[in-house]
Amino acid sequence: MKMAKKFLAVVLAGVLALSVLTGCGNAASTKTIADAMSDMGKAEEVEFKADSKLNEKAKAIANKWVELENTEFDTEDEYVKAMKKSFMDIMGETYNDKYVFVAVTETKGYNVTAQAYNLLQTMDNVNDAVDKKEPADVYYVGTATITVKGEGYRLAVITADAEDIKKV
């Protein structure tokens, strides 16, 4: 009986050790992306939090992005207007008074930190209704991966409350 308990303890310790080790590595997820973005935003006292509800919106926007990329527009301005309108339609009325940023990065060859950096560099506000305001210090992030013409991309939807511009 004592030997069985010792054996079980060793097996459980091994399972625990394996579960800890499988958490290591450079796998990008919405949470790891948000954490890396927060690390980069510390100097400006900006925080990024993963929001799983935004993951579905990110996937829908990624699919719409592919559709719009394959649509003919007469001008770049028409394309941008269609993109912003489509993305805000996907976000829904709840986000009409919030900043809604969309960002894209390649995934192949980019670790979590590089993806987070690229997403921060490509953030583009698609909600014109908040132009006279500024984003709050807490941003919420949802991501989705997508393959386009054999290349992998991560699209992020990043939202923030819109606040009146602070006068100094």
Secondary structure, DSSP 8 states (H G I E B T S, - for coil): -HHHHHHHHHHHHHHHHHHHHHT-S----HHHHHHHHHHHHGGGT-EEEE-HHHHHHHHHHHHHHHHHHTS--SSHHHHHHHHHHHHHHHH-GGGTTEEEEEEEEE-TT--HHHHHHHHHHH-EE--GGGTTEEEEEEEEEEEEEEEETTEEEEEEEEEEEEEE----
